[in-house]
Amino acid sequence: MKCKIYLCDLLSVVVAFLSLSVLVTGVRADPAFANAVGVWNFQSRVDSSPNGDDLQLPPSAALGIALAGKPRQESLLHHGDGYVAQTSGDPILAGKAGGALAVNSDGLTILMRVKDPAGVWGGELVKRREPVLSYNVYTYDFGHGSNNMTLGFEIGTVGQPFNTCKFLMNQLPNRRAWLDIVARYDGKKMQLIVNGKVMASAPASGALVSAPDDQFMIGNKFHGQFDTVAIWNRALTNSEVAKLSDISTVESSPYLNTSTNRGPFYTAYQEMIDAYQKNPVRYSELYRPQFHWTPVAGWMNDPNGLVYFDGLWRQFAQHNLDGENGKRWAYATSPDLVHWTQHPEAILPDDLGDIWSGSAVVDEHDTSGFFHGKSGIVCIYTYFKANDGGRQSQGIAYSSDGVTFTKYPGNPVIPELRTVHGQEDDADFRDPKVFWYEPTKRWIMVTGGGYIRIWSSPNLREWTNECVEKDIVSECPDLFPLYLDGNRNNGPVWVLSKAGVEYLLGSFDGHRFTPHGPAQRFNYGPEYYAAQTWSHVPDGRRIMTAWMWSFADQDPAGISTTGGMLTLPVELTLATTPDGPKILQRPVAELKQLRRNPFVSTDVFLTARPSFLENAYGNQCEIVANIEMGTASKAGLSIMGDSAGAETIVGYDAVKREVYIDRSHSGVTGVTGAGDYFSAPLALDQNHVTLHIFVDHSSVEVFAGNGLVAMTARCFPPATAKTTKAFAVGGEATLKSIQIYPMASSWRK
């Protein structure tokens, strides 16, 4: 009779042999762990490396939990011993003071086989930290739900105390299964490899830092199981990693291909958007604005790439889903500048760095050569390299359809300044704003972060420095023409915006900007920054949008996104005034489509006792109020009020001749640290002032003087704060007219 040998029989023989070797020796000397500085299989506390860093267990942890059947076979094939440890929040400790686990070389590998049977995750898996970061492999939800659970690897190196790479765990097919995790650093880059696939990668350099009294922890704040943990003070090769993970070769995850935005992450992000939009709670949170744009979740800041193309308004913004590093461009489109559809992120980080602020243009005549003689969008953005002193360079990406964005393979188009002939070694070099300048038939780029620099290019790919304006320093610069009183016969007046906080009027010759007077205020509110004007607007209007900011650790509970919102778009014009040319800002006419039937009242006599405007209430409305000041020293409106005394005041001070916002009793105060009282100079118009106010749950935008004054502020009132009152102080005034329009949501139909 012939003997038949089956694969399962052979596997059983191998497993039996491995099991026997463990029983005989107690600690198996697995050659796969040669030269490791720490190795723990979890039948016992013993470190099977030569260094003898045995484990110290808290009462809540357990060792020697025996696996059986297939799980045991898989443990042995993955170089375990068939036993696991269970952690329940308190860490297992190891490491001697100044011992081998205090790795301070320019190489590191951490291997673990770990499982959360519930698939929830959360906590630090392997960590050596406190008082300084040496290395840490963690899972963490940054406050936005299980779809945003992140697996991360962070290290501290000499000269750069924090380096990180991470990815969203929803990219993994089964979060309840055993994960073979390898965190690797080779002195040039750090990587996270899971089940044989490189899931995250980021540049890093320098020797690891480590304090002698750092603690080495396994399973800190983690509820799950460990099969194996091992550490090397060098970067293992791909073949070594493959052997330890029982695979043939290490592969790159398709999620790492960020040369375009249409990889697997696109689908995963779209699924998240769809799920959130079906959730009745999402977009209805207490402080979620209803007609200002915010992303579905995560951190946001500067508006980027504001452009009109192919029948749609297209806006991008700085975004990060987990609120930490790795910024990229969020993306939304609108047919009317009011109702927005969010799409998956358009431009993702790569080895050149995170994707910071920039602009977008329509290359109508295909000067770039990207569009085969047709037109398309070119986005120009800053690369930020956190591990290299925060140095910055400029890159581009392009799209012929406004859906797929492809990075130019020759990036960066302007490298770090230290490599550019004739430029000083300035790390801060960012926020490119680009436009076409017809007289020289070249693209113009203005950059900031430090000195204002102006560049030119025939094709958006090759750039020449035109000048460095050392007298002008700003982030997020913008350079654009306006025509005084709309008269185009006299040529343009050029405006240099300094992040939307101030502006300079002057001239531009295609090479340098020459200011013709002092800086003037753009917006007098506390939370207004990073303003940018739109490109390729079809009717020639100059429209601007900014960031109404707050910070992630400052936002009170009541919204599932952090960092604030984008302001309402305003149209800019330049007008002659008694004080010289001034920019006027008026909300775009498209916003009127959100108006619903208004509350209207006229000739309300105002005294020190506030006049309650019956049925005039709301925290989602537009208000147009004309006040005749009479003998009053102050008069205005108390909005978003309640019976407990919450209110936000928008008024006029006739003594100081200024419009003001007072949010000192608005609810949750002191959030942004910018104070509670803000004012802007404005003369009365025949003893009248008109206040044009937009109220949107956690924001107030005020326009006065026919657009001469603009003020923007965050406020966080109670849910009950919806009443409106009019008042006068120090005399009498008359509310000549008021219209309060409830505003429809731009999110909900």
C-alpha positions in Angstrom: 0.0 0.0 0.0 1.3 3.4 -1.0 1.8 6.0 1.7 -0.1 9.3 1.2 1.3 12.4 2.9 -1.2 15.3 3.3 -0.3 18.9 3.9 -2.4 18.9 7.1 -0.4 15.9 8.4 2.9 17.7 7.7 1.6 20.8 9.5 0.7 18.7 12.5 4.2 17.2 12.6 5.8 20.6 12.5 3.5 21.9 15.2 4.1 18.9 17.4 7.9 19.3 17.0 7.7 23.0 17.9 5.5 22.2 20.9 7.8 19.5 22.1 10.8 21.8 21.9 9.0 24.4 24.1 8.1 21.7 26.6 11.7 20.4 26.8 13.5 23.8 27.0 10.9 26.0 28.6 12.2 28.9 26.5 12.6 28.3 22.8 15.7 29.9 21.2 14.0 30.8 17.9 16.6 31.9 15.3 14.1 34.4 13.9 14.7 36.5 17.0 18.5 36.5 16.7 20.0 39.8 17.9 16.7 41.0 19.4 17.2 43.1 22.6 13.9 41.8 24.0 11.6 38.8 23.2 8.5 37.8 25.1 6.3 34.8 24.3 3.7 34.7 27.0 3.8 31.3 28.6 5.9 32.9 31.3 7.5 36.2 32.3 10.8 35.3 30.8 12.6 37.5 28.2 14.2 34.9 25.9 16.7 37.4 24.6 20.2 37.5 26.3 19.3 40.7 28.1 16.9 39.1 30.6 14.3 41.9 30.9 11.6 39.7 32.5 8.0 40.9 32.7 6.4 42.6 35.7 2.6 41.9 35.8 -0.2 44.1 37.2 -3.0 42.2 39.0 -5.4 42.8 36.1 -3.1 41.0 33.6 -2.7 37.3 33.0 0.0 35.1 31.3 0.1 31.5 30.1 -3.4 31.5 28.6 -3.2 28.4 26.4 -4.4 28.4 22.9 -5.8 25.3 21.3 -6.5 23.9 17.8 -6.0 26.2 14.8 -5.2 29.3 16.9 -2.4 27.4 18.6 -1.0 26.2 15.3 -1.0 29.7 13.9 0.8 31.0 17.0 3.6 28.5 16.6 3.9 29.2 12.8 4.2 32.9 13.6 7.0 32.2 16.1 4.8 32.2 19.2 4.7 29.5 21.9 1.0 28.8 21.9 0.3 30.9 24.9 -0.9 34.5 25.2 -1.1 37.3 27.7 -4.3 39.2 28.5 -4.2 42.9 29.4 -7.2 44.8 30.8 -6.0 48.4 30.8 -3.0 48.2 33.2 0.3 47.7 31.4 2.8 44.9 31.7 6.2 46.4 32.5 9.7 45.4 31.5 13.1 47.0 31.2 16.0 47.9 33.5 17.2 51.4 34.0 19.5 52.2 31.1 19.1 48.7 29.8 18.9 47.3 26.3 15.3 48.5 25.8 16.5 52.1 26.0 17.3 52.0 22.2 19.3 55.1 21.2 20.5 54.0 17.7 19.2 55.2 14.3 17.4 51.9 13.8 14.5 50.2 15.5 12.1 47.3 14.9 9.1 46.4 17.1 7.2 43.2 16.3 4.0 42.1 18.0 1.2 39.7 17.3 -1.8 41.2 19.0 -5.6 40.8 19.0 -8.7 42.7 20.3 -11.4 40.1 20.1 -14.1 42.8 20.2 -12.5 44.7 17.3 -12.7 48.0 19.3 -9.1 48.7 19.9 -7.8 51.8 21.7 -4.7 52.1 23.9 -0.9 51.9 23.7 0.4 48.5 22.5 4.1 48.8 23.1 5.6 52.0 24.5 8.8 53.4 25.9 8.0 56.9 27.0 7.9 59.3 30.0 9.5 61.6 30.6 10.5 61.7 26.9 9.1 59.9 23.9 11.4 57.1 22.7 8.9 54.9 20.8 5.3 54.1 20.9 2.9 51.9 18.9 -0.7 52.8 19.7 -4.3 52.6 18.6 -6.4 55.7 19.3 -9.8 57.2 18.3 -9.4 60.9 18.1 -12.9 61.6 19.1 -14.9 60.8 16.0 -16.0 57.2 16.2 -14.8 53.7 15.4 -14.5 54.5 11.7 -11.6 56.8 12.7 -9.6 54.4 14.9 -6.0 55.0 14.1 -3.0 52.6 14.4 0.1 54.7 14.8 3.8 54.6 15.4 5.7 57.5 16.9 9.3 58.0 17.8 11.5 60.8 19.3 14.8 61.5 17.7 17.6 63.9 18.4 16.6 67.3 17.1 13.0 66.1 16.4 11.2 65.0 19.5 8.0 63.8 17.7 7.8 61.8 14.5 4.8 59.8 13.5 3.2 57.6 10.8 -0.3 56.2 11.1 -3.3 55.0 9.2 -7.0 54.4 9.7 -7.8 50.9 10.9 -10.9 50.7 8.7 -8.5 49.9 5.9 -8.0 46.4 7.5 -10.3 43.6 6.4 -10.9 42.2 9.9 -10.1 44.1 13.1 -11.1 41.2 15.3 -8.4 38.9 13.9 -4.8 38.5 15.0 -2.7 41.3 13.6 1.0 40.9 12.9 2.3 44.4 13.4 5.8 45.5 12.6 6.9 49.1 13.4 10.2 49.8 11.7 12.6 52.8 11.6 15.8 52.8 9.5 17.2 56.3 10.1 15.5 57.7 7.0 11.9 56.7 7.3 9.5 55.0 9.7 6.9 52.4 8.6 4.0 50.4 9.9 3.6 46.9 8.4 0.5 44.9 9.2 0.1 41.3 8.1 2.9 41.8 5.6 1.6 45.0 4.0 3.2 48.5 4.5 0.2 50.5 5.7 1.9 53.7 6.6 5.2 55.4 5.9 6.7 58.8 6.8 10.2 60.4 6.6 12.2 60.6 9.9 15.9 61.0 10.8 18.3 61.0 13.7 19.1 58.7 16.6 16.4 57.7 19.0 16.2 59.5 22.3 15.7 57.7 25.5 15.8 58.6 29.2 17.3 56.1 31.6 14.2 55.9 33.7 11.8 55.5 30.8 9.2 52.8 31.3 8.7 50.0 28.8 5.0 49.0 28.7 3.0 46.4 26.9 -0.8 46.9 26.7 -1.2 50.3 28.4 -4.9 51.2 28.5 -5.5 48.3 26.1 -7.9 45.5 26.5 -6.8 42.5 24.4 -4.3 39.7 23.9 -0.6 39.5 23.0 1.0 36.4 21.4 4.5 37.7 20.8 6.4 41.0 21.4 10.0 41.5 20.3 12.4 44.5 19.9 15.5 45.0 17.8 17.9 48.0 17.9 18.1 47.9 14.1 15.7 47.9 11.1 14.9 44.4 10.0 15.0 43.7 6.3 11.9 42.9 4.3 12.9 39.2 4.1 13.3 39.0 7.9 9.9 40.7 8.4 8.3 38.3 5.9 9.7 35.3 7.7 8.5 36.5 11.1 5.0 37.2 9.6 4.9 33.8 7.8 4.4 35.5 4.3 6.4 35.3 1.1 7.1 39.0 0.7 6.4 42.4 2.2 4.0 44.4 0.0 2.9 48.0 -0.1 -0.8 48.7 0.7 -2.6 50.3 -2.2 -3.6 53.0 0.4 0.0 54.2 0.2 -0.3 55.2 -3.4 -1.1 58.9 -3.1 0.0 59.9 -6.5 -3.7 60.3 -7.2 -6.7 60.6 -4.9 -8.6 57.6 -6.4 -7.0 54.8 -4.4 -8.9 52.6 -1.8 -9.0 55.5 0.6 -11.3 57.3 -1.8 -13.9 54.6 -1.5 -13.5 54.3 2.3 -13.9 58.1 2.7 -16.9 58.2 0.5 -18.5 55.4 2.6 -17.9 57.5 5.7 -19.5 60.6 4.1 -22.5 58.6 3.1 -22.9 57.1 6.5 -22.7 60.4 8.3 -25.2 62.0 5.9 -27.7 59.3 6.7 -27.2 59.9 10.5 -29.9 62.4 11.7 -27.6 63.6 14.5 -24.7 64.5 12.2 -25.0 68.1 11.0 -27.6 68.8 13.7 -25.2 69.1 16.7 -25.6 72.1 19.0 -22.7 74.1 17.6 -22.7 72.8 14.0 -23.2 75.7 11.6 -26.0 75.2 9.2 -25.1 77.6 6.3 -21.3 77.8 6.8 -19.2 75.0 5.4 -17.5 72.4 7.7 -16.2 68.9 6.9 -18.2 65.9 8.0 -15.6 65.2 10.7 -12.1 66.0 11.8 -9.9 69.1 11.9 -10.1 71.9 9.4 -8.4 75.2 8.9 -7.4 77.4 5.9 -9.5 77.5 2.7 -7.5 76.3 -0.2 -7.8 76.2 -4.0 -11.0 78.2 -4.4 -11.8 78.0 -8.1 -14.8 77.9 -10.4 -14.5 75.2 -13.1 -16.9 73.3 -15.4 -20.1 74.7 -13.9 -19.2 74.2 -10.2 -17.7 76.2 -7.4 -14.9 74.1 -6.0 -13.4 74.7 -2.6 -10.7 72.8 -0.7 -9.5 73.3 2.8 -6.8 72.1 5.2 -8.1 68.9 6.8 -7.1 66.0 9.0 -9.6 63.4 10.0 -7.9 62.5 13.3 -6.9 66.1 14.3 -3.1 65.4 14.4 -0.5 65.5 11.6 -0.7 64.4 8.0 -2.8 67.3 6.6 -4.4 67.0 3.2 -7.0 68.9 1.2 -10.7 68.4 1.9 -12.9 68.9 -1.1 -16.4 70.1 -1.7 -18.4 71.4 -4.7 -21.4 73.6 -5.1 -23.6 74.7 -8.1 -24.5 78.0 -6.4 -21.8 78.9 -3.8 -24.3 78.0 -1.0 -25.2 74.3 -1.1 -22.1 72.1 -0.8 -21.4 68.4 -1.5 -18.4 67.0 0.3 -16.2 64.6 -1.6 -13.3 62.4 -0.5 -10.0 64.3 0.1 -8.4 65.5 -3.1 -4.7 65.7 -2.3 -3.0 63.3 0.2 0.4 63.4 1.9 3.4 61.6 0.4 7.1 61.2 1.1 7.7 64.9 0.3 5.5 65.9 3.3 2.1 66.8 4.4 -0.2 68.9 2.1 -0.4 72.4 3.4 -2.2 75.5 2.1 -2.3 76.7 -1.5 -4.5 77.7 -4.4 -5.9 76.5 -7.7 -6.2 77.9 -11.2 -7.9 76.9 -14.4 -5.3 76.4 -17.1 -7.5 77.4 -20.0 -4.9 77.1 -22.7 -3.0 74.1 -21.4 0.2 76.0 -20.7 1.2 73.1 -18.4 0.8 70.4 -21.0 -1.3 68.3 -18.6 -4.6 68.4 -20.6 -3.9 67.5 -24.2 -4.8 70.9 -25.5 -7.9 71.3 -23.4 -8.4 73.0 -20.0 -8.2 71.7 -16.5 -7.5 72.5 -12.8 -4.0 72.9 -11.4 -3.7 72.9 -7.7 -0.6 74.5 -6.2 0.2 73.6 -2.6 2.9 73.5 0.1 4.7 70.4 1.2 5.5 70.5 4.9 8.3 68.2 6.2 7.9 67.9 9.9 11.0 65.8 10.5 13.3 68.4 8.8 12.8 71.5 10.9 9.5 72.1 9.3 11.0 72.9 5.9 8.6 73.6 3.1 8.5 73.3 -0.7 5.8 73.8 -3.4 4.1 71.0 -5.4 1.3 70.8 -7.9 -1.5 68.4 -8.8 -3.9 68.5 -11.7 -7.3 67.3 -12.8 -9.1 67.4 -16.1 -12.5 66.5 -14.7 -12.5 67.9 -11.1 -12.8 64.4 -9.7 -9.4 62.7 -10.1 -6.4 64.7 -9.0 -2.9 63.5 -10.1 0.3 64.8 -8.6 3.0 66.1 -10.9 5.8 63.5 -10.9 8.4 66.3 -11.0 7.4 67.7 -7.6 8.5 69.8 -5.9 8.2 72.5 -8.6 10.0 74.9 -6.1 12.2 73.0 -3.7 13.2 74.1 -0.1 14.7 77.6 -0.2 18.1 76.4 1.0 18.5 74.7 -2.4 17.3 77.6 -4.5 20.2 79.8 -5.8 20.1 83.3 -4.4 17.6 82.5 -1.6 18.1 82.6 2.1 17.7 79.4 4.1 14.2 80.1 5.3 12.2 77.1 6.5 9.0 79.1 6.4 8.0 79.2 2.7 4.4 78.4 2.1 0.8 79.2 1.0 1.3 79.8 -2.7 -1.4 81.9 -4.4 -1.3 81.8 -8.2 -2.9 83.8 -11.0 -2.4 84.5 -14.7 -0.8 87.9 -15.5 -1.7 88.8 -19.1 0.8 91.6 -19.7 3.7 89.3 -19.4 1.8 86.1 -20.3 3.1 84.3 -17.3 1.7 82.7 -14.2 2.5 84.6 -11.0 2.9 83.0 -7.6 3.0 84.9 -4.3 4.3 82.9 -1.3 4.5 83.8 2.4 5.1 82.2 5.8 8.0 84.7 6.2 9.0 87.3 3.6 6.6 87.8 0.7 8.2 86.3 -2.4 6.9 86.6 -6.0 7.7 84.0 -8.7 6.7 83.6 -12.3 6.3 80.7 -14.7 5.2 80.1 -18.3 3.8 76.7 -17.6 3.1 76.2 -13.8 6.0 73.7 -13.7 9.1 75.8 -14.0 9.4 78.9 -11.7 11.7 81.9 -11.5 12.0 84.1 -8.5 11.1 87.7 -9.3 11.6 89.4 -5.9 11.8 89.0 -2.2 9.7 91.7 -0.3 11.6 91.8 3.0 9.4 94.7 4.2 6.3 92.6 4.0 5.8 89.4 6.2 2.7 87.4 6.1 1.2 83.9 6.0 -1.5 83.1 3.4 -0.9 86.1 1.0 -3.1 87.0 -1.9 -2.5 89.4 -4.7 -5.3 90.6 -7.0 -6.6 93.7 -8.8 -9.6 95.9 -8.0 -11.0 98.9 -9.9 -11.7 102.1 -7.9 -15.4 102.7 -8.0 -15.7 100.1 -10.7 -14.0 102.3 -13.3 -11.8 100.2 -15.5 -10.6 103.1 -17.6 -8.0 104.1 -15.0 -6.5 100.6 -14.7 -6.4 98.4 -11.6 -5.3 99.1 -8.1 -3.5 96.0 -6.8 -4.3 94.6 -3.4 -1.9 92.5 -1.3 -3.9 90.7 1.3 -2.0 89.6 4.5 -4.0 86.5 5.4 -7.2 88.6 5.3 -6.2 90.4 8.5 -4.8 93.5 6.7 -4.4 94.7 3.1 -2.1 97.0 1.2 -3.1 99.0 -1.8 -0.4 99.5 -4.5 0.8 98.6 -8.0 2.2 95.5 -9.6 4.3 95.2 -12.8 4.6 91.5 -13.1 7.8 91.4 -11.1 7.2 93.1 -7.8 4.4 94.7 -5.7 4.9 98.4 -4.6 2.6 99.5 -1.7 1.1 103.1 -2.0 0.2 103.5 1.6 -0.1 101.9 5.0 -1.8 98.6 5.8 -5.5 98.7 6.5 -7.8 96.3 8.4 -9.8 93.7 6.4 -11.8 92.3 9.3 -12.1 93.6 12.8 -13.3 90.3 14.4 -11.2 88.0 16.5 -11.6 84.7 14.5 -10.9 85.5 10.9 -7.8 84.3 9.1 -6.2 82.8 6.0 -8.6 84.6 3.6 -8.3 83.7 -0.1 -10.1 85.0 -3.2 -11.7 82.8 -5.8 -10.2 82.1 -9.2 -11.9 82.0 -12.6 -15.2 83.5 -11.3 -17.4 83.6 -14.4 -18.9 87.1 -14.0 -15.7 88.7 -12.9 -16.6 89.4 -9.3 -13.8 89.3 -6.7 -15.1 86.9 -4.0 -13.3 86.0 -0.8 -13.6 83.3 1.8 -11.7 82.9 5.0 -11.3 80.6 8.0 -13.4 81.3 11.1 -11.1 79.6 13.5 -11.0 77.9 16.8 -8.7 75.1 18.0 -9.4 71.4 18.7 -8.6 71.6 22.4 -10.8 74.7 22.7 -14.1 73.7 21.1 -16.7 72.9 23.6 -18.8 69.7 23.3 -21.5 70.0 20.7 -19.9 69.5 17.3 -18.2 66.5 15.7 -15.7 68.6 13.8 -13.0 70.9 15.1 -11.1 73.9 14.0 -14.0 76.1 13.1 -15.7 76.7 9.7 -15.3 78.7 6.5 -16.8 82.2 6.5 -19.5 83.2 4.2 -18.2 84.3 0.8 -18.1 88.1 0.3 -17.8 90.2 -2.8 -15.0 92.8 -2.7 -15.1 96.2 -4.3 -12.9 99.3 -4.0 -14.6 102.6 -3.2 -13.6 106.2 -2.7 -14.3 107.4 0.9 -13.4 110.6 2.8 -10.4 108.6 4.2 -9.2 107.5 0.8 -9.8 104.2 -1.2 -11.2 101.5 1.0 -12.3 97.9 0.3 -16.0 97.2 0.8 -17.1 93.7 1.7 -20.7 92.5 1.1 -22.1 89.0 1.4 -22.7 87.4 -2.0 -26.2 87.7 -3.4 -26.4 83.9 -3.7 -27.0 83.7 0.1 -30.5 85.2 -0.3 -31.8 81.9 -1.6 -31.6 80.6 2.0 -33.9 83.3 3.3 -37.3 82.2 4.6 -40.3 84.4 5.5 -39.0 87.3 7.6 -40.0 88.9 10.8 -40.4 92.6 10.0 -40.9 95.6 12.3 -40.5 99.4 12.0 -40.2 102.5 14.2 -39.6 100.7 17.5 -38.8 103.3 20.2 -35.7 102.2 22.2 -34.8 103.1 25.8 -32.5 101.5 28.4 -35.2 98.8 28.9 -34.6 96.3 26.1 -37.5 95.9 23.7 -38.3 92.3 23.2 -39.1 91.6 19.6 -41.9 89.1 19.8 -41.5 86.2 17.4 -38.1 87.5 16.3 -35.9 84.8 17.5 -33.4 82.2 16.3 -29.8 81.1 16.2 -29.9 80.5 12.4 -30.9 83.7 10.8 -29.9 86.9 8.8 -30.7 90.3 10.4 -30.9 93.7 8.7 -31.5 96.5 11.2 -31.4 100.2 10.6 -31.0 102.3 13.8 -31.5 106.0 14.2 -29.2 106.8 17.2 -31.1 109.9 18.5 -29.6 110.9 21.9 -28.4 107.4 22.8 -24.8 106.8 23.5 -25.2 103.1 22.6 -27.9 101.2 20.7 -28.1 97.8 19.1 -29.4 94.2 19.3 -29.2 91.5 21.9 -29.2 88.2 19.9 -29.2 84.6 20.9 -30.5 85.4 24.4 -32.4 83.4 27.0 -34.1 84.0 30.3 -31.0 83.0 32.3 -29.1 86.1 30.9 -27.2 84.6 28.0 -26.8 87.1 25.1 -24.5 88.3 22.4 -24.5 92.1 21.8 -24.1 93.7 18.4 -24.3 97.5 18.6 -23.1 100.9 17.9 -21.2 103.2 20.3 -21.9 106.8 19.4 -19.3 108.2 21.8 -16.5 106.1 20.4 -18.0 106.1 16.9 -17.6 102.4 16.5 -19.5 99.2 15.8 -18.9 96.5 18.4 -19.5 92.8 19.3 -19.7 91.9 23.0 -19.8 88.2 23.7 -18.9 88.3 27.4 -22.3 86.7 28.2 -22.8 84.6 25.1 -22.6 81.3 26.9 -19.4 79.3 27.0 -16.8 82.2 26.9 -13.0 82.4 26.7 -13.0 79.6 24.2 -10.5 81.0 21.7 -8.6 83.1 24.1 -9.1 86.2 21.9 -11.2 88.2 24.4 -14.9 89.1 24.4 -15.2 92.7 23.2 -14.3 93.8 19.7 -14.9 97.1 17.8 -14.4 98.7 14.4 -14.4 102.5 13.6 -17.4 103.7 11.7 -19.0 107.2 11.2 -22.8 107.4 11.3 -24.6 108.1 8.1 -27.0 111.0 9.0 -27.2 109.7 12.5 -28.1 106.2 11.2 -26.3 102.9 11.3 -27.3 99.7 9.4 -26.2 96.4 11.0 -26.2 93.4 8.6 -25.8 90.3 10.8 -25.6 86.6 10.1 -26.2 84.3 13.1 -25.3 80.6 12.7 -25.4 78.6 15.9 -21.7 79.2 16.9 -20.8 82.2 14.7 -21.7 85.8 14.2 -20.7 87.8 11.1 -21.4 91.5 11.1 -21.3 94.0 8.2 -21.9 97.7 8.5 -21.3 101.0 6.7 -22.4 99.4 3.3 -19.5 96.9 3.7 -16.9 99.3 5.1 -16.8 97.3 8.3 -16.7 93.5 8.6 -16.4 91.6 11.9 -16.3 87.8 12.5 -16.6 86.0 15.8 -17.3 82.6 17.3 -19.7 82.2 20.2 -21.1 79.2 22.0 -24.6 80.0 23.4 -26.9 77.6 25.3 -29.4 75.6 23.2 -32.2 77.8 24.7 -30.6 81.1 23.6 -32.8 82.2 20.7 -34.5 85.5 21.6 -33.8 88.9 20.0 -34.1 92.3 21.8 -33.3 95.9 20.8 -31.9 98.4 23.2 -30.5 101.9 23.7 -28.2 103.2 26.5 -27.7 106.8 27.7 -30.6 108.2 25.8 -33.2 107.3 23.3 -32.9 105.7 19.8 -35.3 104.3 17.2 -35.2 101.0 15.4 -36.3 102.4 12.1 -36.6 99.0 10.5 -35.6 95.4 11.1 -35.9 92.2 9.0 -35.0 88.9 10.5 -34.9 86.1 8.0 -34.8 82.5 9.2 -32.1 80.8 7.1 -32.5 77.4 5.6 -29.8 74.8 6.2 -27.3 74.3 3.3 -26.9 70.7 4.6 -30.5 69.6 5.2 -33.2 69.9 2.7 
